[in-house]
C-alpha cells in the first residue's frame, strides 16, 4: 500500500509540475499579448489623431476654396 501511495504522490507531483509549467507559459503569453495590445492601442490613437488632422485640413482647404 505504501508503494501505491508513493506512486500516486509521484503522479500527482508530476501533474502539478506540468500544470505549473503551463500556467507559467500562459502568463508569459498573456504578458506578451498585453504588450502587443498596448502597442496597437497607441498606434490606433496616433492614427486617429492623424485622421482628425487630415479631415480638419481638408475642411480648411475646402472652406477657403468655396469662399473665393
C-alpha positions as CSV (number, residue, x, y, z in Angstrom):
1,X,0.0,0.0,0.0
2,X,2.9,2.4,0.7
3,X,4.3,1.8,-2.7
4,X,0.9,2.7,-4.3
5,X,0.7,5.8,-2.2
6,X,4.2,6.8,-3.2
7,X,3.4,6.2,-6.9
8,X,0.2,8.2,-6.6
9,X,2.1,11.0,-4.9
10,X,4.7,11.0,-7.7
11,X,2.0,11.0,-10.3
12,X,0.3,14.0,-8.6
13,X,3.5,15.9,-8.2
14,X,4.3,15.3,-11.9
15,X,0.9,16.6,-12.9
16,X,1.2,19.6,-10.7
17,X,4.6,20.4,-12.2
18,X,3.2,20.2,-15.7
19,X,0.3,22.4,-14.8
20,X,2.5,25.0,-13.2
21,X,4.7,24.9,-16.3
22,X,1.6,25.5,-18.5
23,X,0.4,28.2,-16.1
24,X,3.8,30.0,-16.3
25,X,3.7,29.8,-20.1
26,X,0.2,31.2,-20.2
27,X,1.3,34.1,-18.0
28,X,4.2,34.8,-20.3
29,X,1.9,34.7,-23.3
30,X,-0.6,37.0,-21.6
31,X,2.2,39.5,-20.9
32,X,3.3,39.3,-24.5
33,X,-0.3,39.8,-25.7
34,X,-0.8,42.8,-23.3
35,X,2.4,44.4,-24.6
36,X,1.1,44.0,-28.2
37,X,-2.3,45.3,-27.3
38,X,-0.7,48.4,-25.7
39,X,1.3,49.0,-28.8
40,X,-1.7,48.6,-31.1
41,X,-3.7,50.9,-28.9
42,X,-1.0,53.6,-29.1
43,X,-0.8,53.2,-32.9
44,X,-4.6,53.5,-33.2
45,X,-4.6,56.7,-31.1
46,X,-1.8,58.1,-33.4
47,X,-3.8,57.1,-36.5
48,X,-7.0,58.7,-35.1
49,X,-5.1,61.9,-34.5
50,X,-3.6,61.8,-38.0
51,X,-7.1,61.3,-39.5
52,X,-8.6,64.1,-37.5
53,X,-5.8,66.4,-38.6
54,X,-6.2,65.4,-42.2
55,X,-10.0,65.9,-42.1
56,X,-9.6,69.3,-40.4
57,X,-7.0,70.3,-43.0
58,X,-9.3,69.2,-45.8
59,X,-12.2,71.1,-44.3
60,X,-10.0,74.2,-44.1
61,X,-8.9,73.8,-47.8
62,X,-12.4,73.2,-48.9
63,X,-13.8,76.1,-47.0
64,X,-11.2,78.5,-48.4
65,X,-11.9,77.3,-51.9
66,X,-15.6,77.9,-51.7
67,X,-15.2,81.4,-50.2
68,X,-13.4,82.6,-53.4
